[in-house]
Amino acid sequence: MSAMNDAILMLRLYENTLDWEQLGDAIRATASRRGSENALANWKKTLGQVRTSPHIRQTIWTPYAKANPYAAGVTIDDAIDACIAIGERALS
């Protein structure tokens, strides 16, 4: 979950200066090393499933947000929106 929160911070701080092509290359290289190219190919669908999952909202995100003050006020929808924005820019 911290990676999703990091996505919000990355967009807020570096959206206008980030080399999106280089980030996309790094994401694809990481997926290749991990053998998760198929998962990467379905990233939008997966994020949609995360967004609509009551289990993830209630048993993962809510406790995470409560336990980590830096995530206070950040909704899972904010985090997913940031991940989608990053994916669309870096992986297009």
C-alpha positions in Angstrom: 0.0 0.0 0.0 2.9 2.4 0.6 3.7 2.2 -3.1 0.3 3.5 -3.9 0.8 6.4 -1.5 4.2 7.0 -3.0 2.5 7.3 -6.4 0.5 10.3 -5.1 3.6 12.0 -3.8 5.5 11.3 -7.0 2.8 12.9 -9.1 2.6 16.0 -6.8 6.3 16.5 -6.7 7.6 15.4 -10.1 4.7 15.3 -12.6 6.2 18.2 -14.7 9.8 17.1 -14.5 9.7 13.4 -14.6 11.1 11.5 -17.7 8.0 9.4 -18.3 9.6 7.3 -21.0 12.5 6.4 -18.7 10.0 5.6 -16.0 8.1 3.3 -18.4 11.3 1.6 -19.4 12.2 1.0 -15.7 8.7 -0.4 -14.9 8.9 -2.7 -17.9 12.4 -3.9 -17.0 11.3 -4.6 -13.4 8.3 -6.6 -14.6 10.6 -8.5 -16.9 13.1 -9.3 -14.1 10.2 -10.4 -11.8 8.5 -12.4 -14.6 5.4 -10.4 -14.2 5.0 -9.1 -17.8 1.4 -10.6 -17.9 0.4 -8.7 -14.8 1.8 -5.5 -16.2 -0.1 -6.0 -19.4 -3.3 -6.0 -17.3 -2.5 -3.1 -15.0 -5.6 -1.1 -15.6 -7.9 -4.0 -15.1 -6.1 -4.9 -11.9 -6.4 -1.4 -10.5 -10.1 -1.5 -11.3 -10.5 -4.6 -9.3 -8.5 -3.1 -6.4 -10.8 0.0 -6.5 -14.0 -2.1 -6.3 -12.8 -4.7 -3.7 -14.4 -4.3 -0.3 -11.8 -6.6 1.1 -8.9 -4.4 0.1 -10.7 -1.3 1.2 -11.6 -2.6 4.6 -8.9 -5.1 5.6 -5.9 -3.5 3.9 -6.3 0.2 3.1 -8.2 1.3 6.2 -5.8 -0.2 8.7 -2.8 1.0 6.6 -4.1 4.6 6.5 -4.8 4.5 10.3 -1.3 3.1 11.1 0.6 5.5 8.9 0.1 9.3 9.6 1.5 10.2 6.2 -1.5 8.4 4.6 -4.1 10.3 6.7 -6.7 11.9 4.5 -5.6 9.9 1.4 -8.3 7.6 0.1 -7.7 4.5 -1.8 -9.4 6.2 -4.8 -6.8 9.0 -4.6 -4.0 6.4 -4.6 -5.5 4.4 -7.5 -6.1 7.6 -9.5 -2.5 8.5 -9.1 -1.4 5.0 -10.2 -3.6 5.2 -13.2 -2.2 8.6 -14.2 1.3 7.3 -13.8 0.6 4.2 -15.9 -1.1 6.1 -18.6 1.9 8.5 -18.9 4.6 6.0 -18.5 3.3 2.9 -20.2 1.5 4.4 -23.2 
